């Protein structure tokens, strides 16, 4: 559960940091998935600025697990 200060920070900032909610092994797997995606479909060489990958299919398991295999949503 979030304490009052975390809830207040969420109300003010629009996000909250909840340490140790997602285990490190899931974070490592998600980062690996992201790096693989970038390696398979890198931004164009001439591209400057932000680049977003929109997933048109089912969210890959390592990314889905960050929310669905942890208490993050709770």
Buried (B, 14 or more C-beta within 10 A) or exposed (E): EEEEEEEEBBEEEEEEEBEEEBEEEBBEBBEEBBEEBEEEEEEEEEEEEEEEEEEEEEEBEBBEBBEEEBEEEE
